């Protein structure tokens, strides 16, 4: 059999979703996890957003606390042999100091295996150390870590029983609860909060949809962005980016982000939103005839004054190539763009984390990418 592309793999997996990963709406009532930001939190997050804008416009030196070496103008493998090893790598997130990284990794490709683990690596003397399994991970399929700019919360996606949060598993619903066709195997959104001595117990976010909920990102106001799989009859699910607005008791029901991010003809997923909520980098999987370069490609959109997202701009070269590019994230100061690149033409290749100067976002928006 020939090589497997990100697109064909995702489509193959999604084609099975109506039979193996479809969730029925729960009749159980579960209170959402409330947002607990201190008074200075949103202000701090907005300051981080202003710094991000300065970085991508070229007003700040492109050197990130996540890695003290100069940020490269061309994508390069991040921490080769330590973090980027021979396994599949996924989204990376850093604590505010930049000295601790959390990322997903697995022996197999997540869309096929539905399995991954979140790892933790610390930087000592400028060198990243061998990763260890994060304290809250290792028993279930965990992926897509996101750390709030104040460092108090880590959000992630997980396929785990609701009982892990001390709740009753919804009938036919979350995690590994039995559905009409066997184990549901649906990814939900979870959160751990910083406590004295480490992270607390995982909390499941009560935002129910009919498919996988992946790749959480929050802005300064606590609005929660994530990718959601929408059932489409007997065919493949359709991936779109949604937002659940911050509310006093948690979040509103998720709805598709307005504007030019989602498309009926292409999948949109992996949203990475800047702290000020004004910029989004995400992955789009276009139909074959509409692909600018390769398979999964990274795009950038901005929030306009009307509250809608502008038409997405392909980042182009040197980020997008003939390979798969996906799972974007930004360093704490916004100076570095991280993403995963995977060779779709090699049966033995795995996705590796790359980093590049985040000013590629500004060049793409101005047509210089």
N, C-alpha and C positions, 0 to 999 in steps of 0.2 A: 504494500500500500504506500502511496506517495506521502509527501509531507503534509502536515496539518496546519492550517492557518488559524489565527485567532477568530476570524469571521466564521469559517466553516465549523470550528469547534463550538463556538457559542451558539450558532444556529442549530447544530446537532443536539446540543444539550437542551436548548430551549424547546426543540421539537418534542422532547420527552417530558417537558414540564407539565403539560396537562395531565399526564398519567402518574408522575412520580413526585412532583413538587407543587401541587396545587393546594392552596389553603381555602377552607371554607370560613365564612365570617363567624366569629365567635359570638355565642350568646352570653358568655360570661362577662361580667363587668369588672374591669381592672383599672384602678386609678393610675393616670399617667405619672411618670416620674417628674416631679416639679423641677423647674430651673432654679438653681441656687447660686446666683452671682452676687458677689459683694458689691457695695456701692461704687467702688472704684473700678470694678471689672469692665463694664462697657466702655468707660472712658479710656482705660488702658488698651482695650482692643482697638478702639478707633485710632488711638495714637499709633498702634502698630500698622493700621491700614494706611495712615498718612506716610509712614516710613516706607511701606511697600510701594506707594505711588512714587515717592522720591527715588527709590532704587530703580524701578523699571523705566523712569524717565531720564536716568543717568545722572541724578544729582547726588547720589551717595556712592561711595566706593563699594564695589561688588566683592565684599569679603564677608562671609557669613560665619556666625558663631558655631554653626553646625559642622564646619570644617575650616580650620584656620588657614589652609592653603588657598591660594588665589582661585577664585571661581573661574572655570575655563569658559572661553567664548564658544568652544565646540563641545558637544556632549562627550563625557568620558565616564567610564565605569566607576561607580562609587565604592570605595573600600573593597577592591578586588581581593578575593580569597578569604575575606573575613565576613563581611555582610553579603556581598555579591559573590556567592560560591556556585557550586554546580547544581543547586536546587532552583526551583521556581521562586523568584522574589516578587513581592507585591508591595503595595503602598507603604511608604515610610513616613514617620512622624517624629518630631523632636520635642523635647521639653524646652521651656523658654531659654534656658542657659545654652542649649545646643550640645550639651555633653552627654545626653542620653537619647538613644534612638529606639523606637519601637517599629517593627515592620513584620509583615506576613511572609511566610516561607512554607514550601511544601515540596515533597518529592515528585508529585504529579501536578498537572495543570488543573487548577481549581474548577473551571467549568466542566471538566470531565470527572474528576475525582470527588468533588464536593468536600474537599478536606484541605485544611491549612492550619498553621499554628502561628501565634504572635510571639515574636522573640524580642529580647531586650539586649542592647549593646551599650556599653559606656566607653567614653573616650578618656584615656589617661595619657598624659604627656604627648598629646596630639595624635595618639594612635587609637584606633577603634579596637576594642577587645572582642574575643570570641563570644558570640551571642549565647544567651541562656534563655530558656523558655520563660516568658513573662509569668508572674505569679498567678494571674487570673486565667491563664491559658493552659493548653496541653491536654485537656480531657475531651474537648469538643472541637468542632471545626470553627476556627476564629480567624478573622481577616479584617483588613481595612481600618487600622487604628487612626484616630484623629485626636490630637491633644489640644485643649482650649489654650488660648494664649496666656492665661494666667496659670496654667499648669495644674489646675485643680481637678480637672475631669478628663478622662480618656473614653472616647466613644469608639465602638467597633461593631462589626457585624458578626453574627454567630449562628450556627445551627446547633442549638442546645435545648434541652427540655426547659419549659417554663418553671419547673420545680427548682431549677438552679437558683432562681430568684425568690424562692420561698412562696411561689404562687401555684395555684392549680392550673394544670395544662389545659388550655381551651380545647374543646372537643373538635377534632379535625383541624387543629390550629397550629400553634407555634412549635418551633423546634422539631423534636422527634416524636411529637404526639401523633397517634395513629389517625390517619385520614381515611377516606373511603377506599383508597387503593393501596393502603399500607402506610409505612412511615412517611410523614409529610416532607421531611428534609427541606424545610424552608428556612431561609436566613432572616433573622430578625435583627433589630438594632438594640444594642446593649450599652451600658455605661458603668465604669468604675470611678469612684471619687477618691481623692487623696486623703488619707488619714495619717495619723501619727505612726510612723514606721512603715508606710507603704500604701498600697491600694486597698480599698475596701472590697466588699463582696459585689459581684456583678448585679446590676439592676436592669431588668428588661423594660424597654420603652414601649408603652402601650399605644403604639401607632400601627393599627392593623391594616394590611392590604391583602390582596389575593395572590401575591407572588413574593419573590425575593425582595428584601429591602437591604441594599448594600451601600457602602461608601458614604458614611455620614460626614457632613461638614457643617459647622455652625459659624454664623457671623456675630458681630459685636452685640447685636440686639437679641441673640438667642434663637434666631430663626434657624431651623434645621433643614438642610438640603440633603437629599440622598437620591440614589438611583432605584427605580421601582420597575419590576417586570409586570407588564399588563397582559393578562390572558387574551388570546385572540382565537377563540373557538378551538378547532383541532390543529391549527397551525402553530408556528413558533410564537412565543410571547414577544411583546414589543417593549423595548427598554426606553424609558424616558426619565428625565430629571424632575423631581417634585420638591416642593418646599412646604414644611409645616411651620406656620407662624407661631412665635412665642405668645403664650397666653398665661394668665395668672395661675391656672391649674395645670400647666404643662404646655401642650401645643394644640393648635387647631388641626382639623383633618388635612392631610397632605393634598396638595393640588399641583398640577403641572406648572412649572415656572412660565410666566408670560413672556412673549417675545420670540426671539430668533434662535433659541437653543434647541428645543425639541422639533422633531419633524416626523411626519407620517411615513416618510420614505427612508428614514435612517434611524439607527439606534443612537441614543445619547445616554451616557453613563459616566461614572467616575468623576463627579463634580468636586473640584477643589475651589472653595470660595475664600477670597481674601478677608482678613479680619473686619475691614470696614464694610464688607458686603457689596462692594462696587465692582468687583471683578471675579470672573469664573473661568477656570481652565478645566476642560473636560475632554472625554474621549467620544469620538463619533465614529460609527461604523456605517459608511455610506454604501449604497448599492455599488456593485462592481464598476459599472460604467461611470459613476460619479466620483470615484476615488481620485484624489489629486496625486497621491504618491503610492501608498501601499495598502495596508489592511486597516487595523485600528489606527486612527490619526488623532492628534491633539489639536484642540480648537480653543479659542479665547473669545469671551463675550464680556461686555460691560453693561452695568445697570444704568439706564438713562433716567432723565428727570421725571419721566412719567411712571416709573416703577417697572418698566419692561426691560428685558434683556435685548441688547442689540443683536443684529444678525451675526452669527458666529463666523470668526475668521480663522482659517487654517494656519497653523503656525509655520508650515512650510519647512524648508531647509534652514538650519542643520538638524532640527528636531525630528521632523517627519521624514521618513525614508521609504524604501521599498519593504521595510520590515513592519512588524506590529509595534506601535507605540501606544501606551496606555498607563493608567494608574499615576496621574500627576499629583504632586504636592509641592508646597512651598516651604522654604526654611523659615524659622521663626521671625527673622528680620525681612523676609521677602526678597532677599538678594539672589537666591538660588532656586531654580526649578529642578525638581527631581521627577523622574518618570521611569517606567519599565520599558525596555526594548527586548523584543524576542524575534529570533530568526524563524520565519514561517516555512523556510525551505529546508530546514534540517530536522530530521526526526529526533535527534538527540539533544538539540539545543534547548536551553531553558532561559526564562526571562531574567535579565539582570537589571539592577538599578543603575541609572545614569544620573548625572548632574550637569547643569549648564547654567551660565549666567542668565538670570531672569529677565535681562533686558531684551532677550529674544521675543518676549511678549509684546513689548512696545514696538519693536521693529516689525513684527507681524501685523500689528494694528495699523501701522503707518504704511503698510505695503512694501516694507523693506526686507521681509523675511524670505 
